[in-house]
Amino acid sequence: MANKNIIVIGGGPAGMMAALTAKTSDTRVRILEKNNNFGKKLLLTGDGRCNLTSTYEPGEIIDSQVFMANNFLYSALYSFSPADTWRFFNELGVELKEERGRRVYPVSDRSSQVRDALVEEMKRSGIEINTGYNVKSLWLDKGDLKGVILDNDKKINGDKVIVATGGITYPETGSDGTGYKLAAMAGHEIVGPSLALVPIKVRNNWTEKVAGLKLKNIELKLFSRDSGKPLYHQRGELIIEKKRLTGALALEASCFMEEPYNNYRVKLDLKPALTMAELEARLEREFKEMGNKFFKNSLDNLLPAWLRPVIVKLSSIGSTKNANQINAEERKHLAGLLKELTLSVTGIGSQDEAIITAGGVSVDLIDPANLESKLISGLHFAGEVLEPTAFTGGHNLQIAFSTGYLAGLEK
Ligand SMILES: Cc1cc2nc3c(=O)[nH]c(=O)nc-3n(C[C@H](O)[C@H](O)[C@H](O)COP(=O)(O)OP(=O)(O)OC[C@H]3O[C@@H](n4cnc5c(N)ncnc54)[C@H](O)[C@@H]3O)c2cc1C
């Protein structure tokens, strides 16, 4: 006979992990998921391959990969670290591998394997699976937690309730912000929430000519009009689409922007390994070797094919000028273009395209040691519904697993 009734709201990675930790011989655990299946968003992760964690140590994640409320995560990440995630999934039969950028994926390259392993383990552990259950509100009686109320007004009794309802992005996956309403009902403050890890919209027409171009190993700097210092500066991968930038660099840079978006400019360094002087010297050498080749045909060693006509046009150097006639001033201007290709920001993508919600239930009134509300005894939070938010690289799923684990632990 179970001594404690535990309800988990939300069957994403945080909720499933919370349910698994909460289930002991002494507890009855029910997981309520409004969709007909679990982990709808989890299936989309990592382009369907699921970048489920990283090989970062907890301290590194806190120091360099979480950009909101990072210190709050100490207990969670040290209680259940990336190494624990690796071991945990191995034990469920999911082999993992490390890829570039210390990103960790299942060897199968299938996010469904990760999702299915969690669901199977929940079934095996005796967790009561309630799909198609939409929680409307918390069941509170004079400030005491009694359980939850479904959208059909049915009440479900619980001594402990873990809210793991996710954020507000990709709402068709089920994460529609209900968790914030539940938290607000209990008196919690909500920070933001805003869209993050979202494509950046730009004004520049030339992007239409190179739509789909993936640039690897370039540098992106984000500036606001009132600051000469970059707000974000990183080397990595960028995808240029029609009047939009996406890929890891753009998604991360979006985390440093707020309205009005037309206050921002993005500068791309297409040759980050060379200084300005080195690039000018290289251009001089290459153009000399090209002899009387047309300028427009002399950039093959420097740029991907799609970008060459764009740079030729932006350079204002006549496309049919002979390479060996390009003078020092023109070379300097061209080098400047390659080192600082500037784009004007007009906005960010929509809620349907943002990878993550920045902000959420404020950590001020949550105990970091067990993720329990300081206002309502027995009420816990886990996953993206909470304020902490990280960059790409498997850290957000790791945070979902770590906070799910900690919220589920009996203390
Ligand atoms: C396209 C995309 C790709 C991504 N790729 C990665 C990646 O590779 N690596 C990474 O680390 N992160 C990635 N993320 C982020 C990651 O998916 C999220 O951080 C993570 O899913 C959050 O887990 P969660 O359990 O907190 O919330 P969610 O996964 O959003 O799950 C919340 C669940 O709660 C349910 N729910 C909501 N309200 C209710 C209610 N009232 N009643 C019952 N159920 C409810 C929802 O239906 C949903 O199933 C990606 C996100 C997107 C959108």
The ligand as an SDF file (V2000), in Angstrom:
LIG
                    3D

 53 58  0  0  0  0  0  0  0  0999 V2000
   12.6510   21.8570  -32.5890 C   0  0  0  0  0  0  0  0  0  0  0  0
   13.3210   21.7200  -31.2410 C   0  0  0  0  0  0  0  0  0  0  0  0
   14.5450   21.0870  -31.1460 C   0  0  0  0  0  0  0  0  0  0  0  0
   15.1780   20.9650  -29.9140 C   0  0  0  0  0  0  0  0  0  0  0  0
   16.3640   20.3090  -29.8560 N   0  0  0  0  0  0  0  0  0  0  0  0
   16.9810   20.1720  -28.6610 C   0  0  0  0  0  0  0  0  0  0  0  0
   18.1730   19.4140  -28.5570 C   0  0  0  0  0  0  0  0  0  0  0  0
   18.6270   18.7640  -29.5210 O   0  0  0  0  0  0  0  0  0  0  0  0
   18.7920   19.3600  -27.3340 N   0  0  0  0  0  0  0  0  0  0  0  0
   18.2830   19.9970  -26.2330 C   0  0  0  0  0  0  0  0  0  0  0  0
   18.9010   19.9290  -25.1680 O   0  0  0  0  0  0  0  0  0  0  0  0
   17.1150   20.6730  -26.2910 N   0  0  0  0  0  0  0  0  0  0  0  0
   16.4490   20.7630  -27.4660 C   0  0  0  0  0  0  0  0  0  0  0  0
   15.2550   21.4090  -27.5170 N   0  0  0  0  0  0  0  0  0  0  0  0
   14.6600   21.9280  -26.2520 C   0  0  0  0  0  0  0  0  0  0  0  0
   13.9900   20.7520  -25.4860 C   0  0  0  0  0  0  0  0  0  0  0  0
   13.1340   20.0480  -26.3560 O   0  0  0  0  0  0  0  0  0  0  0  0
   13.2060   21.2670  -24.2930 C   0  0  0  0  0  0  0  0  0  0  0  0
   14.0530   22.0310  -23.4830 O   0  0  0  0  0  0  0  0  0  0  0  0
   12.6210   20.1020  -23.4870 C   0  0  0  0  0  0  0  0  0  0  0  0
   11.7290   19.3470  -24.2670 O   0  0  0  0  0  0  0  0  0  0  0  0
   11.9100   20.6030  -22.2390 C   0  0  0  0  0  0  0  0  0  0  0  0
   11.4000   19.4810  -21.5720 O   0  0  0  0  0  0  0  0  0  0  0  0
   10.1430   19.6120  -20.5950 P   0  0  0  0  0  0  0  0  0  0  0  0
    9.8170   18.2140  -20.1870 O   0  0  0  0  0  0  0  0  0  0  0  0
   10.4090   20.6300  -19.5680 O   0  0  0  0  0  0  0  0  0  0  0  0
    8.9590   20.1900  -21.4940 O   0  0  0  0  0  0  0  0  0  0  0  0
    8.2660   19.6240  -22.8160 P   0  0  0  0  0  0  0  0  0  0  0  0
    9.1550   18.7510  -23.5660 O   0  0  0  0  0  0  0  0  0  0  0  0
    7.7050   20.8130  -23.4930 O   0  0  0  0  0  0  0  0  0  0  0  0
    7.0890   18.7080  -22.2500 O   0  0  0  0  0  0  0  0  0  0  0  0
    5.9910   19.2840  -21.5480 C   0  0  0  0  0  0  0  0  0  0  0  0
    4.8260   18.3150  -21.6470 C   0  0  0  0  0  0  0  0  0  0  0  0
    3.7820   18.7690  -20.7810 O   0  0  0  0  0  0  0  0  0  0  0  0
    2.5380   18.5580  -21.4290 C   0  0  0  0  0  0  0  0  0  0  0  0
    1.5620   19.5000  -20.8600 N   0  0  0  0  0  0  0  0  0  0  0  0
    1.5950   20.8570  -20.9480 C   0  0  0  0  0  0  0  0  0  0  0  0
    0.5530   21.3790  -20.2790 N   0  0  0  0  0  0  0  0  0  0  0  0
   -0.1490   20.3270  -19.7810 C   0  0  0  0  0  0  0  0  0  0  0  0
   -1.3500   20.2400  -19.0060 C   0  0  0  0  0  0  0  0  0  0  0  0
   -2.0230   21.3250  -18.6270 N   0  0  0  0  0  0  0  0  0  0  0  0
   -1.8110   19.0120  -18.6650 N   0  0  0  0  0  0  0  0  0  0  0  0
   -1.1310   17.8770  -19.0520 C   0  0  0  0  0  0  0  0  0  0  0  0
   -0.0070   17.9260  -19.7920 N   0  0  0  0  0  0  0  0  0  0  0  0
    0.4840   19.1290  -20.1350 C   0  0  0  0  0  0  0  0  0  0  0  0
    2.8360   18.8290  -22.8830 C   0  0  0  0  0  0  0  0  0  0  0  0
    1.8920   18.2400  -23.7290 O   0  0  0  0  0  0  0  0  0  0  0  0
    4.2370   18.2330  -23.0410 C   0  0  0  0  0  0  0  0  0  0  0  0
    4.1650   16.8830  -23.4400 O   0  0  0  0  0  0  0  0  0  0  0  0
   14.5830   21.5250  -28.7360 C   0  0  0  0  0  0  0  0  0  0  0  0
   13.3480   22.1480  -28.8340 C   0  0  0  0  0  0  0  0  0  0  0  0
   12.7060   22.2400  -30.0700 C   0  0  0  0  0  0  0  0  0  0  0  0
   11.3790   22.9170  -30.1500 C   0  0  0  0  0  0  0  0  0  0  0  0
  1  2  1  0
  2  3  1  0
  2 52  2  0
  3  4  2  0
  4  5  1  0
  4 50  1  0
  5  6  2  0
  6  7  1  0
  6 13  1  0
  7  8  2  0
  7  9  1  0
  9 10  1  0
 10 11  2  0
 10 12  1  0
 12 13  2  0
 13 14  1  0
 14 15  1  0
 14 50  1  0
 15 16  1  0
 16 17  1  0
 16 18  1  0
 18 19  1  0
 18 20  1  0
 20 21  1  0
 20 22  1  0
 22 23  1  0
 23 24  1  0
 24 25  2  0
 24 26  1  0
 24 27  1  0
 27 28  1  0
 28 29  2  0
 28 30  1  0
 28 31  1  0
 31 32  1  0
 32 33  1  0
 33 34  1  0
 33 48  1  0
 34 35  1  0
 35 36  1  0
 35 46  1  0
 36 37  1  0
 36 45  1  0
 37 38  2  0
 38 39  1  0
 39 40  1  0
 39 45  2  0
 40 41  1  0
 40 42  2  0
 42 43  1  0
 43 44  2  0
 44 45  1  0
 46 47  1  0
 46 48  1  0
 48 49  1  0
 50 51  2  0
 51 52  1  0
 52 53  1  0
M  END
$$$$
